[in-house]
């Protein structure tokens, strides 16, 4: 009836219990519970903002990697380490 993850199973359990108690008290109403832990924002501006932030981060990372490897190789050369 629900997956093993507690974030999905708890609302289903609460729904079953609350509707059972309502039926015990002869009520015709029912309670509907849903789990939506994260807001769903699908605006294009938000997605574009995330894309550009990831792009800038990736470009900065790519710009720094070659110098890191070059400095490591120079340090190894100075100490005369063989790989």
N, CA, C and O atoms as a GROMACS GRO file, in nm:
protein
  332
    1UNK      N    1   0.082  -0.120   0.000
    1UNK     CA    2   0.000   0.000   0.000
    1UNK      C    3   0.086   0.126   0.000
    1UNK      O    4   0.043   0.230  -0.049
    2UNK      N    5   0.206   0.116   0.055
    2UNK     CA    6   0.298   0.230   0.051
    2UNK      C    7   0.440   0.176   0.045
    2UNK      O    8   0.466   0.060   0.076
    3UNK      N    9   0.530   0.262   0.004
    3UNK     CA   10   0.670   0.218  -0.005
    3UNK      C   11   0.732   0.212   0.135
    3UNK      O   12   0.670   0.254   0.232
    4UNK      N   13   0.852   0.160   0.143
    4UNK     CA   14   0.917   0.140   0.273
    4UNK      C   15   0.973   0.270   0.332
    4UNK      O   16   1.015   0.271   0.447
    5UNK      N   17   0.974   0.377   0.255
    5UNK     CA   18   1.028   0.503   0.306
    5UNK      C   19   0.928   0.567   0.402
    5UNK      O   20   0.809   0.575   0.370
    6UNK      N   21   0.973   0.612   0.518
    6UNK     CA   22   0.880   0.669   0.617
    6UNK      C   23   0.811   0.796   0.568
    6UNK      O   24   0.698   0.825   0.607
    7UNK      N   25   0.879   0.872   0.482
    7UNK     CA   26   0.818   0.998   0.437
    7UNK      C   27   0.695   0.971   0.351
    7UNK      O   28   0.607   1.056   0.342
    8UNK      N   29   0.689   0.853   0.287
    8UNK     CA   30   0.573   0.818   0.206
    8UNK      C   31   0.471   0.737   0.284
    8UNK      O   32   0.351   0.747   0.257
    9UNK      N   33   0.516   0.658   0.377
    9UNK     CA   34   0.427   0.564   0.446
    9UNK      C   35   0.346   0.632   0.557
    9UNK      O   36   0.231   0.594   0.581
   10UNK      N   37   0.402   0.731   0.624
   10UNK     CA   38   0.333   0.793   0.737
   10UNK      C   39   0.201   0.860   0.697
   10UNK      O   40   0.102   0.839   0.765
   11UNK      N   41   0.195   0.939   0.590
   11UNK     CA   42   0.066   0.998   0.554
   11UNK      C   43  -0.039   0.894   0.517
   11UNK      O   44  -0.158   0.912   0.546
   12UNK      N   45   0.002   0.785   0.456
   12UNK     CA   46  -0.094   0.679   0.423
   12UNK      C   47  -0.147   0.615   0.550
   12UNK      O   48  -0.266   0.588   0.561
   13UNK      N   49  -0.060   0.591   0.646
   13UNK     CA   50  -0.102   0.533   0.773
   13UNK      C   51  -0.199   0.626   0.847
   13UNK      O   52  -0.300   0.581   0.900
   14UNK      N   53  -0.168   0.754   0.851
   14UNK     CA   54  -0.256   0.851   0.917
   14UNK      C   55  -0.391   0.856   0.846
   14UNK      O   56  -0.495   0.868   0.911
   15UNK      N   57  -0.390   0.849   0.715
   15UNK     CA   58  -0.515   0.850   0.639
   15UNK      C   59  -0.600   0.729   0.672
   15UNK      O   60  -0.721   0.742   0.693
   16UNK      N   61  -0.540   0.612   0.676
   16UNK     CA   62  -0.615   0.489   0.707
   16UNK      C   63  -0.674   0.496   0.847
   16UNK      O   64  -0.790   0.463   0.869
   17UNK      N   65  -0.590   0.538   0.943
   17UNK     CA   66  -0.638   0.545   1.082
   17UNK      C   67  -0.748   0.650   1.100
   17UNK      O   68  -0.847   0.624   1.167
   18UNK      N   69  -0.731   0.766   1.041
   18UNK     CA   70  -0.832   0.871   1.060
   18UNK      C   71  -0.964   0.833   0.994
   18UNK      O   72  -1.071   0.858   1.051
   19UNK      N   73  -0.959   0.773   0.878
   19UNK     CA   74  -1.084   0.731   0.814
   19UNK      C   75  -1.150   0.615   0.887
   19UNK      O   76  -1.273   0.604   0.889
   20UNK      N   77  -1.069   0.529   0.948
   20UNK     CA   78  -1.126   0.420   1.029
   20UNK      C   79  -1.198   0.476   1.151
   20UNK      O   80  -1.308   0.431   1.184
   21UNK      N   81  -1.137   0.573   1.218
   21UNK     CA   82  -1.202   0.634   1.334
   21UNK      C   83  -1.329   0.709   1.293
   21UNK      O   84  -1.428   0.708   1.366
   22UNK      N   85  -1.327   0.773   1.180
   22UNK     CA   86  -1.448   0.841   1.134
   22UNK      C   87  -1.560   0.742   1.105
   22UNK      O   88  -1.676   0.769   1.136
   23UNK      N   89  -1.527   0.627   1.047
   23UNK     CA   90  -1.630   0.526   1.020
   23UNK      C   91  -1.682   0.465   1.149
   23UNK      O   92  -1.800   0.429   1.158
   24UNK      N   93  -1.595   0.452   1.250
   24UNK     CA   94  -1.641   0.399   1.379
   24UNK      C   95  -1.745   0.490   1.443
   24UNK      O   96  -1.835   0.443   1.513
   25UNK      N   97  -1.732   0.621   1.419
   25UNK     CA   98  -1.827   0.716   1.477
   25UNK      C   99  -1.941   0.750   1.381
   25UNK      O  100  -2.009   0.851   1.397
   26UNK      N  101  -1.961   0.664   1.282
   26UNK     CA  102  -2.073   0.674   1.187
   26UNK      C  103  -2.073   0.806   1.110
   26UNK      O  104  -2.178   0.867   1.090
   27UNK      N  105  -1.958   0.850   1.069
   27UNK     CA  106  -1.949   0.972   0.991
   27UNK      C  107  -1.945   0.936   0.842
   27UNK      O  108  -1.889   0.834   0.803
   28UNK      N  109  -2.005   1.021   0.761
   28UNK     CA  110  -2.002   0.998   0.617
   28UNK      C  111  -1.886   1.072   0.550
   28UNK      O  112  -1.860   1.052   0.431
   29UNK      N  113  -1.820   1.155   0.623
   29UNK     CA  114  -1.707   1.230   0.569
   29UNK      C  115  -1.581   1.144   0.570
   29UNK      O  116  -1.574   1.042   0.639
   30UNK      N  117  -1.483   1.186   0.493
   30UNK     CA  118  -1.353   1.118   0.495
   30UNK      C  119  -1.242   1.223   0.487
   30UNK      O  120  -1.262   1.334   0.438
   31UNK      N  121  -1.127   1.186   0.537
   31UNK     CA  122  -1.011   1.274   0.538
   31UNK      C  123  -0.915   1.228   0.430
   31UNK      O  124  -0.886   1.110   0.416
   32UNK      N  125  -0.868   1.323   0.354
   32UNK     CA  126  -0.772   1.293   0.248
   32UNK      C  127  -0.638   1.356   0.285
   32UNK      O  128  -0.630   1.476   0.311
   33UNK      N  129  -0.535   1.274   0.287
   33UNK     CA  130  -0.401   1.319   0.324
   33UNK      C  131  -0.307   1.290   0.209
   33UNK      O  132  -0.314   1.183   0.149
   34UNK      N  133  -0.219   1.384   0.177
   34UNK     CA  134  -0.119   1.361   0.073
   34UNK      C  135   0.015   1.410   0.122
   34UNK      O  136   0.024   1.496   0.209
   35UNK      N  137   0.117   1.356   0.065
   35UNK     CA  138   0.254   1.389   0.103
   35UNK      C  139   0.319   1.467  -0.012
   35UNK      O  140   0.332   1.416  -0.123
   36UNK      N  141   0.358   1.588   0.017
   36UNK     CA  142   0.427   1.671  -0.081
   36UNK      C  143   0.537   1.745  -0.006
   36UNK      O  144   0.523   1.864   0.022
   37UNK      N  145   0.648   1.676   0.027
   37UNK     CA  146   0.748   1.737   0.115
   37UNK      C  147   0.828   1.849   0.051
   37UNK      O  148   0.881   1.934   0.122
   38UNK      N  149   0.838   1.852  -0.081
   38UNK     CA  150   0.916   1.954  -0.148
   38UNK      C  151   0.827   2.033  -0.242
   38UNK      O  152   0.749   1.974  -0.317
   39UNK      N  153   0.838   2.165  -0.239
   39UNK     CA  154   0.752   2.242  -0.330
   39UNK      C  155   0.794   2.222  -0.475
   39UNK      O  156   0.912   2.212  -0.507
   40UNK      N  157   0.695   2.214  -0.562
   40UNK     CA  158   0.722   2.193  -0.703
   40UNK      C  159   0.719   2.328  -0.774
   40UNK      O  160   0.612   2.380  -0.806
   41UNK      N  161   0.835   2.383  -0.800
   41UNK     CA  162   0.843   2.508  -0.873
   41UNK      C  163   0.900   2.477  -1.011
   41UNK      O  164   1.014   2.433  -1.023
   42UNK      N  165   0.822   2.501  -1.110
   42UNK     CA  166   0.863   2.470  -1.246
   42UNK      C  167   0.869   2.596  -1.332
   42UNK      O  168   0.854   2.588  -1.454
   43UNK      N  169   0.890   2.711  -1.270
   43UNK     CA  170   0.894   2.833  -1.349
   43UNK      C  171   1.021   2.836  -1.434
   43UNK      O  172   1.127   2.794  -1.387
   44UNK      N  173   1.013   2.886  -1.555
   44UNK     CA  174   1.131   2.890  -1.642
   44UNK      C  175   1.243   2.978  -1.586
   44UNK      O  176   1.361   2.948  -1.605
   45UNK      N  177   1.208   3.085  -1.518
   45UNK     CA  178   1.311   3.173  -1.461
   45UNK      C  179   1.390   3.100  -1.353
   45UNK      O  180   1.511   3.116  -1.344
   46UNK      N  181   1.322   3.020  -1.273
   46UNK     CA  182   1.389   2.944  -1.168
   46UNK      C  183   1.483   2.841  -1.228
   46UNK      O  184   1.597   2.826  -1.182
   47UNK      N  185   1.437   2.769  -1.330
   47UNK     CA  186   1.520   2.668  -1.394
   47UNK      C  187   1.639   2.732  -1.466
   47UNK      O  188   1.749   2.676  -1.467
   48UNK      N  189   1.617   2.848  -1.526
   48UNK     CA  190   1.726   2.918  -1.594
   48UNK      C  191   1.830   2.965  -1.492
   48UNK      O  192   1.950   2.960  -1.519
   49UNK      N  193   1.784   3.011  -1.376
   49UNK     CA  194   1.876   3.053  -1.271
   49UNK      C  195   1.963   2.936  -1.224
   49UNK      O  196   2.084   2.952  -1.206
   50UNK      N  197   1.902   2.821  -1.204
   50UNK     CA  198   1.978   2.702  -1.162
   50UNK      C  199   2.078   2.663  -1.270
   50UNK      O  200   2.192   2.627  -1.239
   51UNK      N  201   2.037   2.669  -1.397
   51UNK     CA  202   2.127   2.633  -1.506
   51UNK      C  203   2.249   2.724  -1.508
   51UNK      O  204   2.361   2.676  -1.520
   52UNK      N  205   2.228   2.854  -1.497
   52UNK     CA  206   2.342   2.947  -1.503
   52UNK      C  207   2.433   2.934  -1.381
   52UNK      O  208   2.554   2.949  -1.393
   53UNK      N  209   2.376   2.907  -1.265
   53UNK     CA  210   2.461   2.887  -1.147
   53UNK      C  211   2.548   2.762  -1.163
   53UNK      O  212   2.666   2.764  -1.129
   54UNK      N  213   2.489   2.656  -1.213
   54UNK     CA  214   2.567   2.533  -1.237
   54UNK      C  215   2.672   2.555  -1.344
   54UNK      O  216   2.783   2.502  -1.334
   55UNK      N  217   2.639   2.632  -1.447
   55UNK     CA  218   2.734   2.661  -1.554
   55UNK      C  219   2.853   2.740  -1.502
   55UNK      O  220   2.968   2.708  -1.534
   56UNK      N  221   2.827   2.843  -1.421
   56UNK     CA  222   2.936   2.923  -1.365
   56UNK      C  223   3.023   2.837  -1.273
   56UNK      O  224   3.145   2.846  -1.278
   57UNK      N  225   2.961   2.755  -1.190
   57UNK     CA  226   3.036   2.668  -1.100
   57UNK      C  227   3.125   2.571  -1.179
   57UNK      O  228   3.241   2.549  -1.145
   58UNK      N  229   3.068   2.513  -1.285
   58UNK     CA  230   3.144   2.418  -1.367
   58UNK      C  231   3.260   2.487  -1.437
   58UNK      O  232   3.370   2.432  -1.443
   59UNK      N  233   3.238   2.606  -1.490
   59UNK     CA  234   3.346   2.679  -1.558
   59UNK      C  235   3.458   2.716  -1.461
   59UNK      O  236   3.575   2.708  -1.496
   60UNK      N  237   3.421   2.757  -1.340
   60UNK     CA  238   3.524   2.788  -1.240
   60UNK      C  239   3.602   2.663  -1.200
   60UNK      O  240   3.723   2.668  -1.180
   61UNK      N  241   3.532   2.552  -1.189
   61UNK     CA  242   3.597   2.427  -1.155
   61UNK      C  243   3.692   2.383  -1.266
   61UNK      O  244   3.804   2.341  -1.239
   62UNK      N  245   3.647   2.393  -1.389
   62UNK     CA  246   3.731   2.355  -1.503
   62UNK      C  247   3.853   2.446  -1.514
   62UNK      O  248   3.961   2.401  -1.550
   63UNK      N  249   3.836   2.574  -1.483
   63UNK     CA  250   3.948   2.668  -1.491
   63UNK      C  251   4.053   2.638  -1.384
   63UNK      O  252   4.171   2.664  -1.406
   64UNK      N  253   4.014   2.584  -1.271
   64UNK     CA  254   4.109   2.560  -1.163
   64UNK      C  255   4.175   2.424  -1.165
   64UNK      O  256   4.280   2.407  -1.103
   65UNK      N  257   4.118   2.328  -1.234
   65UNK     CA  258   4.174   2.193  -1.233
   65UNK      C  259   4.312   2.182  -1.299
   65UNK      O  260   4.399   2.118  -1.240
   66UNK      N  261   4.337   2.238  -1.415
   66UNK     CA  262   4.470   2.221  -1.476
   66UNK      C  263   4.582   2.279  -1.390
   66UNK      O  264   4.690   2.220  -1.381
   67UNK      N  265   4.557   2.392  -1.328
   67UNK     CA  266   4.662   2.449  -1.243
   67UNK      C  267   4.688   2.361  -1.120
   67UNK      O  268   4.801   2.353  -1.073
   68UNK      N  269   4.586   2.296  -1.070
   68UNK     CA  270   4.603   2.206  -0.956
   68UNK      C  271   4.694   2.088  -0.995
   68UNK      O  272   4.784   2.051  -0.920
   69UNK      N  273   4.668   2.031  -1.111
   69UNK     CA  274   4.752   1.919  -1.154
   69UNK      C  275   4.894   1.964  -1.185
   69UNK      O  276   4.989   1.891  -1.158
   70UNK      N  277   4.908   2.083  -1.240
   70UNK     CA  278   5.042   2.133  -1.272
   70UNK      C  279   5.122   2.157  -1.144
   70UNK      O  280   5.241   2.125  -1.138
   71UNK      N  281   5.058   2.213  -1.044
   71UNK     CA  282   5.129   2.239  -0.917
   71UNK      C  283   5.166   2.108  -0.848
   71UNK      O  284   5.273   2.097  -0.788
   72UNK      N  285   5.078   2.010  -0.856
   72UNK     CA  286   5.108   1.880  -0.796
   72UNK      C  287   5.228   1.815  -0.865
   72UNK      O  288   5.314   1.757  -0.800
   73UNK      N  289   5.232   1.826  -0.997
   73UNK     CA  290   5.344   1.767  -1.071
   73UNK      C  291   5.475   1.839  -1.039
   73UNK      O  292   5.580   1.775  -1.029
   74UNK      N  293   5.470   1.971  -1.024
   74UNK     CA  294   5.591   2.047  -0.991
   74UNK      C  295   5.640   2.013  -0.851
   74UNK      O  296   5.760   2.002  -0.828
   75UNK      N  297   5.546   1.996  -0.757
   75UNK     CA  298   5.586   1.957  -0.622
   75UNK      C  299   5.650   1.819  -0.623
   75UNK      O  300   5.750   1.796  -0.554
   76UNK      N  301   5.594   1.728  -0.700
   76UNK     CA  302   5.652   1.594  -0.711
   76UNK      C  303   5.791   1.600  -0.775
   76UNK      O  304   5.881   1.527  -0.735
   77UNK      N  305   5.807   1.686  -0.873
   77UNK     CA  306   5.937   1.699  -0.941
   77UNK      C  307   6.043   1.754  -0.846
   77UNK      O  308   6.158   1.711  -0.850
   78UNK      N  309   6.005   1.849  -0.761
   78UNK     CA  310   6.100   1.907  -0.666
   78UNK      C  311   6.144   1.805  -0.563
   78UNK      O  312   6.261   1.802  -0.525
   79UNK      N  313   6.053   1.722  -0.519
   79UNK     CA  314   6.084   1.622  -0.416
   79UNK      C  315   6.140   1.495  -0.479
   79UNK      O  316   6.189   1.407  -0.409
   80UNK      N  317   6.132   1.486  -0.611
   80UNK     CA  318   6.180   1.372  -0.691
   80UNK      C  319   6.103   1.243  -0.659
   80UNK      O  320   6.161   1.138  -0.632
   81UNK      N  321   5.970   1.257  -0.663
   81UNK     CA  322   5.882   1.142  -0.639
   81UNK      C  323   5.851   1.078  -0.773
   81UNK      O  324   5.820   1.147  -0.870
   82UNK      N  325   5.859   0.947  -0.778
   82UNK     CA  326   5.823   0.872  -0.899
   82UNK      C  327   5.686   0.807  -0.877
   82UNK      O  328   5.660   0.748  -0.772
   83UNK      N  329   5.601   0.818  -0.975
   83UNK     CA  330   5.468   0.755  -0.966
   83UNK      C  331   5.477   0.613  -1.012
   83UNK      O  332   5.376   0.542  -1.013
   0.00000   0.00000   0.00000
